[in-house]
Amino acid sequence: MKMHGSIAMTAGAAMLALGICAKAADEPQGKSLYQSRCGSCHSLEYNGFGPAHKGLFGRKAGSAPGFSYSQALKESTVVWNEQTLERWLSGPEAFIPGQKMGFSVSDAAERAQIIAYLAAATRR
């Protein structure tokens, strides 16, 4: 009987953790932040002042088709994932010196929301 209680506690803890993670990765909030913070230069579908983000995860930095990147980004070995985007958004110049993006997202929670949105939206 104790084992069933333990399993129920474990399942309850897992459900709580999933709820917290789901709240942290609230896609509508991330989409809103992406649109307000990134949307003036970037789009999911097309190159603008910045490169398109469609297919971003797993793509080598500086390699989106049809976009003119800085030499620094083209020569980098960075591949975009949650960790590299976290570093990039917190300080692009510190992460890849000589790049052209002059914008960062100082709030860690907002960075996490934007990255979660991009992960969901660009892998579809």
Secondary structure, DSSP 8 states (H G I E B T S, - for coil): -HHHHHHHHHHHHHHHHHHHHHHHT-HHHHHHHHHHHTTTT--SSS-SSS---TT-TT-BTT--TT----HHHHH---B-SHHHHHHHHH-HHHHSTT-S-------HHHHHHHHHHHHHHH--
